[in-house]
Each structure stands twice: as structure tokens, then as C-alpha cells.
């Protein structure tokens, strides 16, 4: 008898066929007027879950006594209670490698857009205001040869460093839990404390995952350390930054500008002051939003889930202790 898989995300025909061949697949729509109710109704008989962008807490998952594995179509896993899943020996999988290069591209798109004022000046042209050569008040800032500070030197941070070092001749500073000699050799990167990095870099790019330790990692005190000519880029999670402090610093022009792909509340509310600041480039969480990358992430999630349900160790297992407990 096939195990039951609940999908709360649409998949391509090819991936849907794979899931249907290996399991009894049920799709539930969590975006409609009934919210999570269809998912809750399906949980009692679920062996596997696959999807993204839904917070699956203990209260919800208590309704799924047969649950064996969850495949999240994402790198971040802050929507899940890892301790709870591990206690129940429920395997949680993510998609860590597929989107690395695409998200690094997004980071540099924001770096270039903020520095060269691309969005602001494109709107300037569209509004019919370009009547003569640009004057100095509309000049942008150079990117090449500047200092790039990366907060969080994981896969994505490393990919950003590679672009900055080899593509733009930038000096690379980084902050992480510990120094990374391989990164230092490859990109001539230099380790800094967080305060040192914020005060030295021309571009600060935040790539850390959201955790209790990184929640509001960057606030008013940290923004006060930035150089007046610097730019702040966040592609990690909105809650890593104290958004109120960010808005205050931008309004006071404590630094040049910000490129933001993530926010404390998403979608970004229509009354957010960030939308009215000319020195902000705000994008709707597009880090991995390309056709190829999203399909690759979905394929990776399907691979993980089917491996887990067949009794194999999935390649992208987040809570390894859950697997070890199963093996005891």
C-alpha cells in the first residue's frame, strides 16, 4: 500500500507524476479562503508533507500521528520546530544547494541597483524628467574596487564573495561563527568582528539564516556604525534586521541606501515607509525566483521526500539527530 503524501504547493507535471507513482498524492490549497483547514483535515493520514511558505508548528503537526518526513522547498527552515520534529523522529529536508548561485545573483543585482540608483533613475526616465545630461545630484556610486562585507559566510556568502572578488575587484571582509581559511585563501578575504565589518565595508550584505541568535542581529546600534557612503543589502530574512531601526537610519540618511529582498512582514504592507524612500530598492523576495531554480528546488524536495519515505537517508537532511534516533 502506498504511503500518503500531502502537497501544499503545486508542482510541474513531471514531478507530480513522480510523486503519484511512488505515493498516494493529495494536493491541498492553503492559499484560499479556508486557509490551513484543508491541510489540517488531511494530516491524520499523512506520511509525508511537501511544500513551502507555511509555518508548521507542533500544534498543527500533532494532528499527523503517522508523519515520517517533511520536504521543504526552501533553504531556510525557520517555519519548523526542529526540536519537536526530532523528538518525534520526523525527518526535515531542505534544498540548500540548488539556489546558491541564483540568490548570489540577486544580491549583486541589489548591490548594483542601489549603488547606481537604477530603479530611481529608470523611473526618472519613464516620468519624462530626463531633459538634459545628469547633474551631480543624480550621480551614483562605484562598485568595482570597493570593500564588500558579508555577514554569514555559508554557500551563498561564498558565491557572493566570488562575484565581488573576481568580477569587481572588491576587497572581501566577512563575519561568521569562526574564521574560514579556505575562503580567505580563495578570495583574499579577511575575517572581521561584526562591528568591524559594519564600520569598514562600503557594501554590507547579510546572508545569515534566521535563528534565535540572528533575530534582530542588525539594529540601531549596528546601523550607527555604517559609513555615510555605505550601502546595506539584506537577502537573508527580514527578522534578522530591526526594520524600524533600518527605516529610521535611512530617513536620517545615516548611510547611502539599502537593497532589500526580505522584510519583517511579507508581503510588505502598502503603508510601509520603505516604499517612499528613494534610497531603497525593495524587491518581493525574488532571491530564488527563476523558472530553472524553482523547478530545481522542487525536484530536490521530491528526491528528499521519496528517499525518506522509502527508508533511505535523504541527501539534504536538516535534523540529523532524528535519523540517528531512528537507527537506534
C-alpha positions, 0 to 999 in steps of 0.5 A: 500500500502506498504511503500518503503524501500531502502537497501544499504547493503545486508542482510541474507535471513531471514531478507530480507524476513522480510523486503519484507513482511512488505515493498516494498524492493529495494536493491541498490549497492553503492559499484560499479562503479556508486557509490551513483547514484543508491541510489540517483535515488531511494530516491524520493520514499523512506520511509525508508533507511537501511544500513551502511558505507555511509555518508548521508548528507542533500544534498543527503537526500533532494532528499527523500521528503517522508523519515520517518526513517533511520536504521543504522547498526552501533553504531556510527552515525557520517555519519548523520546530526542529526540536519537536520534529526530532523528538518525534523522529520526523525527518526535515529536508531542505534544498540548500544547494540548488539556489546558491548561485541564483540568490548570489545573483540577486544580491549583486543585482541589489548591490548594483541597483542601489549603488547606481540608483537604477530603479530611481533613475529608470523611473526618472526616465519613464516620468519624462524628467530626463531633459538634459545630461545628469547633474551631480545630484543624480550621480551614483556610486562605484562598485568595482574596487570597493570593500564588500562585507558579508555577514554569514559566510555559508554557500551563498556568502561564498558565491557572493564573495566570488562575484565581488572578488573576481568580477569587481575587484572588491576587497572581501571582509566577512563575519561568521561563527569562526574564521574560514581559511579556505575562503580567505585563501580563495578570495583574499578575504579577511575575517572581521568582528561584526562591528568591524565589518559594519564600520569598514565595508562600503557594501554590507550584505547579510546572508545569515539564516534566521535563528534565535541568535540572528533575530534582530542581529542588525539594529540601531546600534549596528546601523550607527556604525555604517559609513555615510557612503555605505550601502546595506543589502539584506537577502537573508530574512527580514527578522534578522534586521530591526526594520524600524531601526533600518527605516529610521537610519535611512530617513536620517540618511545615516548611510547611502541606501539599502537593497532589500529582498526580505522584510519583517512582514511579507508581503510588505504592507502598502503603508510601509515607509520603505516604499517612499524612500528613494534610497531603497530598492525593495524587491518581493523576495525574488532571491530564488525566483527563476523558472530553472531554480524553482523547478530545481528546488522542487525536484530536490524536495521530491528526491528528499521526500521519496528517499525518506519515505522509502527508508533511505537517508535523504541527501539534504537532511536538516535534523540529523539527530532524528535519523540517528534516533531512528537507527537506534 
